[in-house]
């Protein structure tokens, strides 16, 4: 449910939001030109994998089932907008969480798609390190604010470590554990670093 001020279009309405928390769709970030001041070309690739649409369709059906149960139904009333073609509606009206990650893939020098090694150092460039959520191989099922701080702090402490992947994962886990507790920390850390460890 979303609370809104009286003057808002949402005032007096309840929204049951549905999201694809582990999207399979992948976008692309490419250079527009050799000019370093030129903005890059970003294509998020939203809903480019049909699995994500299926997840959202199933989520809408579950939200409708939930809204039809008492006492919730009496509190929120009837659905205001009905769509005969839900897939078309999803593709036309979807929004995102503002949490893009993974534009600088981790991997060894011989991986043609890897931008950085497991310590965040950019392949082929000296003294250039990526230290944010660009390094994350998968989108965490949580807000990316804390993970961004953790990855930055962990990456900055990595150069003196002997195990680069271990450094990133262990540092991430230790920092999150201190703030949120071990169970959540392990889940978030493994979600964010699963591919880097393989």
N, C-alpha and C positions, 0 to 999 in steps of 0.2 A: 504493500500500500504506500501511496505517495501523498504527503500532506502538501497543500498549496495555499497561498494567500487568497483572500476573497476575490481579488481582481483577476486571478489567473483563470485560463481556460480549463484548468484541471480542478478548480475549486468545487468541492462537493462530490468529486468522482474518485473512484478507486481504480488503480492500475495494478494488474497482476503482470509483472514483467517476466518475460521468458528470454533466456539467453543460452547460447552455445558456449559453454565454459572451456571446452577443449576443441576449438575449431581446427579443421583439417585444411581449410583454404589457406593458401600462401600467396603473398604479394611479392612485389619486386621493388627495389630501390636502385635506380641506375643514374649515372651521370648524364646531364643534359649536354655537356660540352667539356672541353679541357680547361675552361675558365673556372678558376677556383671560387669566384664570387657568384657563379650561376647556381641557382637553386636546383637540387636534384629532382628527378622525375620519380614520383611515388605512386605506385598502383597497389592499393591494399589487397586487391583480389578478393574482396568480400564475397562470400557465397559462391566462389568458383569451384568448390568441391560440393557435389550434391548431398553428401553426407550431412553437411551443416544445415541445409534446408530441411532435410528429414528430421534432424534433431529439433529444429525450431517448430516444425509442424506437430511433432509429438508433444512438445512442450506446451503449445497452444491448446491441444486437446486435453492435456492434464490440467492446465489452468482453468479450462471450461468446466471440467469435472469438479475441481475444487470449488469453483464459484457457485456450482449448483447444489452444494451440500449446505445443510442447515447447521448452525445458525448463520453461516456466512452469507448465504443467498439473501436472507431477509435484511442483512446489513448493507449489502452492496447493490442490490437490485439487478436489473436485466443488463445484458451486454448491449452497449450502445451502437457498435458498428459490427455488421455481419458481412463477411466476404464469401462469395461463391467460389472464388479461386484464391485460396489462402496462399499458395506458393507465389502467385503474382503479387499479392498484398505484401508478403514478406520481402520479396525482392525490391518492391517499390518504397517500402517504409522503414527498412531496418536501420538501426543506428549501431554505433560501436561504443566500447568502454574507454576509449582513449588510452589503451594500454598496449600499443604495438611493441614487439620485442623481436630479437633475432636477426637484425639486418647485418650483423658481423659474425658470421658463423665461426665457431671454434673448430679447429682441426689441424692436422699435421701439414707441413709444407707441401707435400705431394698431393693434397686434396685440392682439386681445382676450384671448389666452391668455398673453401675455408679462407676467411679474411684474417683471423687471429689464431695464435696458439692458445693453449689452455690458460696462460697467464694474461691474456688480453693483448699481447704484443702483436702488432700488425706485421704480417709476413712481408718481407722485402723492404721494410723501412726501419731505420734505426731510431730509437727513442720515441716511438709513437705507440701509445697504449690506449686501448678502448676500455673504459671502466664504467659501463652502465648497462642497462637492460638489453642493449644491442647484442651482448654476448650470450644471452639466455637462449638455449636451443628450443625451448617450448614455453608457451604462455602459462604462467602460474595461475592457479584457480583462486587468485586473490589480487588485491590492489598491488600495483608494481612500485609504489613509493618506497616502502621499506626495503624490498629486494634491490632497488637501484642504489640505495645508500650502502647496503651490505656488499653488493658486488664492487662498488667503488672502493670501499674500505679494504675489502679482501684483496682486490687486485693490486692495490698500492702496497700491500704487505707481502705480495708473492715473490718478488725478485730474489729474496734471500732464502726461499724455501727450495727443497730438493724435489718435492713432488708437486708439479704444477696443477694437475687436475685435483689432487688431494687438497692442495692449498685452497683452491677456489671453493670446493665443496665443504671442506672442514670449516673454513672461515665463515662461509655463508651459514652453515648449520650452527656454529657457536654463537654468532651474533644474533640470529633469529631466536635461538633457544633462550638467550638472556632476556629477550623482550616478550616472547610469547609462550614459552614452555616447550618441552621436548617433543610432544606428539605433533603439534602443529608445525614446529620447526622442521621435523623430519619430512613431513608431507610436502611442505612448501619447497624445501631444499631439493628433495628428490625430484619433484615436478619440474623445477627450474633447471636442474643439472643432470638429469637422466642421460641425455644424449652425450654430454661432455665426458661422462665417465665410461662410455662404451668404446 
